[in-house]
Amino acid sequence: MTLPLPLRNRLADLILESLHDAGARKGLEALAAVCARPAALAGALWPDAFPADLFEYGPDGLRVKSGWRQYEAELAERAVRARRALEGRP
C-alpha cells in the first residue's frame, strides 16, 4: 500500500535526518516502537524528533491519527525497516 504524501514525506525526512543526527535516530526508534506497541512511550519523554503530530491518544496509547489509521501497518513496517537499517550507525 502506498502511504499518503504527508506520512511518506514525514517518514522520509526523519530517515534522512537519522543518517547524520542521533536525535533524529531516537525519534525514528520511538516511532518504530510506538507503531509496534502503542503504549511504548507511556510515561516516557518523547524524543524531540518524534513525529507526535501524526499521532493521537487512544485507549491503548498512541495511535496514528484516525484519518490515516488504514496506513498504520505500512507506516509501522517502513519505520521498523528504516530503524533496522540504521542500527549501529555511528
Secondary structure, 3 states (H helix, E strand, C coil): CCCCHHHHHHHHHHHHHHCCCHHHHHHHHHHHHHHHCCCCCCCCCCCCCCCHHHEEEECCEEEECHHHHHHHHHHHHHHHHHHHHHCCCC
